[in-house]
Amino acid sequence: MSENSYTYFRGRWPDDIVPEGEPLWLLYEVDEAADNVLRSVEIFPNGQVTRNSVGLEQRNGDHCPSLIDVSRREGMAEAKLEKISADMFEELYQIGADTPFWFVR
């Protein structure tokens, strides 16, 4: 997928203490040209890995151009994110459990 305008980021939960049920690490595949988040991975303190994608959200015909409901630049402007490789993202994405957020049925 990296032949497109995709960039990969990860960010740690912003506080030293991660609240129960929240991920320690959040990883994102971003389409820079469209300003959308296409896929995400969440890594929890207990080692659980979950994933989501636009494709997963749209599996029942729902329209979901991005996994966040604002532009990526606006929604992540304050986040402390670091770029990661496509390979690192893909390795974690492949072991994640499908966990849709928006269109759960």
Rosetta silent file (secondary structure, phi, psi, omega in degrees, C-alpha in Angstrom):
SEQUENCE: MSENSYTYFRGRWPDDIVPEGEPLWLLYEVDEAADNVLRSVEIFPNGQVTRNSVGLEQRNGDHCPSLIDVSRREGMAEAKLEKISADMFEELYQIGADTPFWFVR
SCORE:     score description
SCORE:     0.000 S_00000001
   1 L     0.000  -16.901 -174.097    0.000    0.000    0.000 S_00000001
   2 L   -69.808   -6.577  176.354    2.909    2.381    0.468 S_00000001
   3 L   -70.957  -14.747  175.114    2.995    3.145   -3.304 S_00000001
   4 L   -85.661 -166.421  179.192    0.121    5.534   -2.611 S_00000001
   5 L   -91.799   42.611 -177.051    0.358    8.683   -0.503 S_00000001
   6 E   -89.592  140.145  176.120    0.069    6.647    2.692 S_00000001
   7 E  -128.192  150.252 -175.736    1.967    7.545    5.831 S_00000001
   8 E  -121.960  134.511 -177.506    2.127    5.529    9.048 S_00000001
   9 E  -133.204  157.799  168.063    2.180    6.929   12.562 S_00000001
  10 E  -137.803  150.262  176.533    2.080    5.726   16.125 S_00000001
  11 E  -142.325  143.787  178.266    1.288    7.580   19.305 S_00000001
  12 E   -87.421  151.992  173.786    1.380    6.596   22.951 S_00000001
  13 L   -50.711  135.258 -170.049   -1.577    7.206   25.260 S_00000001
  14 L   -68.337  -17.924 -179.249   -0.998   10.839   26.318 S_00000001
  15 L  -104.813  155.196  178.363   -0.959   10.239   30.074 S_00000001
  16 L   -61.633  -39.211  178.197    1.538    8.240   32.122 S_00000001
  17 L   -98.828  121.306  179.812   -1.280    6.109   33.537 S_00000001
  18 L   -86.047  120.454  178.618   -3.393    4.415   30.873 S_00000001
  19 L   -60.505  149.052  178.333   -7.048    4.192   31.971 S_00000001
  20 L   -55.287  134.852  178.074   -8.536    0.700   32.067 S_00000001
  21 L    86.619   -1.820  179.707   -9.892   -0.314   28.682 S_00000001
  22 L  -106.690  151.358 -179.001   -7.771    2.192   26.735 S_00000001
  23 L   -78.706  149.612  174.088   -4.839    1.344   24.455 S_00000001
  24 L   -78.165  -40.161 -179.803   -1.243    2.120   25.321 S_00000001
  25 E  -124.406  141.561  174.804   -0.311    2.583   21.648 S_00000001
  26 E  -124.710  129.075 -179.834   -2.391    3.769   18.693 S_00000001
  27 E  -120.540  144.897 -174.900   -1.141    3.269   15.137 S_00000001
  28 E  -135.662  140.260  167.409   -2.602    4.829   12.012 S_00000001
  29 E  -103.369  120.407 -173.654   -2.421    4.394    8.248 S_00000001
  30 E  -117.826  131.153  170.803   -3.131    7.814    6.765 S_00000001
  31 E   -88.483  102.145 -175.228   -3.954    8.740    3.180 S_00000001
  32 L   -63.878  -37.809 -177.930   -2.212   12.124    3.078 S_00000001
  33 L   -64.538  -41.719 -179.210   -3.806   13.168   -0.229 S_00000001
  34 L   -90.495  -11.190 -179.052   -7.358   12.578    1.021 S_00000001
  35 L    62.471   41.617 -177.837   -6.543   13.564    4.651 S_00000001
  36 E  -124.325  150.942  171.020   -8.188   10.359    5.917 S_00000001
  37 E   -95.208  117.280 -174.789   -7.303    7.615    8.389 S_00000001
  38 E   -93.148  -36.725  179.265   -7.779    4.326    6.523 S_00000001
  39 E  -142.786  155.697  178.231   -6.668    1.741    9.071 S_00000001
  40 E  -143.940  156.678  175.832   -5.786    1.704   12.757 S_00000001
  41 E  -134.343  137.306  174.452   -4.230   -0.607   15.326 S_00000001
  42 E  -120.736  130.942  178.758   -4.595   -0.370   19.092 S_00000001
  43 E  -115.434  121.274 -174.372   -2.154   -2.116   21.420 S_00000001
  44 L   -94.414  156.749 -179.788   -3.334   -2.538   24.996 S_00000001
  45 L   -54.609  -29.496 -179.479   -1.201   -2.782   28.155 S_00000001
  46 L   -83.810    3.158  178.980   -2.147   -6.475   28.501 S_00000001
  47 L    95.525   -9.854  178.223   -0.770   -7.229   25.010 S_00000001
  48 L   -62.772  139.253  178.375   -4.146   -7.398   23.228 S_00000001
  49 E  -123.992  126.270  176.210   -4.026   -5.997   19.678 S_00000001
  50 E  -120.965  160.397 -179.666   -7.134   -4.775   17.866 S_00000001
  51 E  -142.141  158.651  175.836   -7.555   -3.316   14.408 S_00000001
  52 E  -147.762  160.085  178.412  -10.054   -1.380   12.360 S_00000001
  53 E  -154.766  160.340  174.447  -10.286   -0.203    8.772 S_00000001
  54 H   -58.774  -42.421  179.072  -12.503    1.757    6.435 S_00000001
  55 H   -60.076  -41.431  177.942  -13.200   -1.534    4.651 S_00000001
  56 H   -64.440  -42.374  179.537  -14.298   -3.204    7.871 S_00000001
  57 H   -66.027  -30.709 -176.211  -16.601   -0.292    8.692 S_00000001
  58 L   -91.715    6.246 -173.300  -18.122   -0.373    5.188 S_00000001
  59 L   -60.989  -23.616  179.678  -18.759   -4.134    5.138 S_00000001
  60 L  -106.510   18.826  176.804  -22.527   -3.646    5.517 S_00000001
  61 L    91.483    2.419  177.920  -22.803   -0.850    2.952 S_00000001
  62 L   -74.027  149.210  178.111  -22.209    2.069    5.321 S_00000001
  63 L   -90.808  121.740 -178.111  -20.228    5.057    4.012 S_00000001
  64 L  -146.382   87.992 -178.757  -17.027    5.607    6.004 S_00000001
  65 L   -73.175  -19.564 -178.073  -14.275    7.547    4.203 S_00000001
  66 L  -150.949  154.105  178.319  -12.151    7.842    7.370 S_00000001
  67 L   -81.616   -6.286  172.198  -11.899    6.281   10.833 S_00000001
  68 L  -119.445  152.222 -171.159  -12.043    9.730   12.437 S_00000001
  69 L   -93.375   13.626  173.113  -14.928   12.127   11.933 S_00000001
  70 L  -134.797  174.053  176.975  -12.828   15.235   11.193 S_00000001
  71 L   -61.278  148.102  179.899   -9.894   15.852    8.895 S_00000001
  72 H   -60.470  -42.258 -178.878   -6.809   13.966   10.009 S_00000001
  73 H   -61.987  -40.642  179.071   -4.780   17.189   10.180 S_00000001
  74 H   -73.384  -46.386 -174.532   -7.384   18.823   12.404 S_00000001
  75 H   -71.096  -24.143 -177.641   -8.160   15.791   14.547 S_00000001
  76 L  -116.637   16.605 -176.122   -4.548   14.870   15.249 S_00000001
  77 L   -58.786  -37.466 -176.640   -2.995   18.337   15.342 S_00000001
  78 L   -92.769   -9.463 -176.513   -2.163   18.128   19.057 S_00000001
  79 L   -71.859  143.066  175.633   -1.215   14.447   19.122 S_00000001
  80 L   -91.718   93.732 -177.571    2.409   13.480   19.626 S_00000001
  81 L  -111.833  146.290  174.132    2.822   11.084   16.729 S_00000001
  82 E  -121.336  144.433  177.853    5.955    9.581   15.254 S_00000001
  83 E   -70.657  142.935  174.673    6.294    8.141   11.781 S_00000001
  84 E  -129.669  169.509  179.864    6.746    4.391   11.514 S_00000001
  85 L   -78.667  156.098  174.231    7.375    2.091    8.575 S_00000001
  86 H   -60.719  -37.514 -179.845    4.609    0.505    6.539 S_00000001
  87 H   -63.025  -42.816  179.201    6.122   -2.869    7.447 S_00000001
  88 H   -62.601  -44.972  178.500    5.868   -2.190   11.187 S_00000001
  89 H   -60.422  -49.096 -175.050    2.239   -1.127   10.820 S_00000001
  90 H   -62.344  -39.709  179.442    1.372   -4.130    8.641 S_00000001
  91 H   -59.337  -43.788  179.841    2.999   -6.619   11.005 S_00000001
  92 H   -74.819  -36.383  179.126    0.845   -5.405   13.896 S_00000001
  93 H   -61.097  -40.443 -176.676   -2.270   -5.008   11.745 S_00000001
  94 H   -65.165  -27.393 -179.683   -2.047   -8.651   10.671 S_00000001
  95 H   -95.716   -4.395 -178.842   -2.171   -9.953   14.258 S_00000001
  96 L   -75.319  151.641  174.562   -4.958   -7.617   15.404 S_00000001
  97 E   -88.000  134.458  178.333   -8.516   -8.720   16.062 S_00000001
  98 E   -57.754  126.146 -178.201  -11.164   -6.990   13.928 S_00000001
  99 L  -142.699   81.217  178.199  -12.832   -4.360   16.107 S_00000001
 100 L   -65.314  152.963 -176.959  -15.163   -2.010   14.216 S_00000001
 101 L  -116.217  -49.174 -171.395  -16.119    1.163   16.023 S_00000001
 102 L   -77.426  -48.677 -171.187  -18.597    3.204   13.987 S_00000001
 103 L  -115.375   60.924 -179.872  -21.021    0.709   12.459 S_00000001
 104 L   -79.512  131.074  179.466  -21.276   -2.100   14.986 S_00000001
 105 L  -124.513    0.000    0.000  -24.291   -4.379   14.421 S_00000001
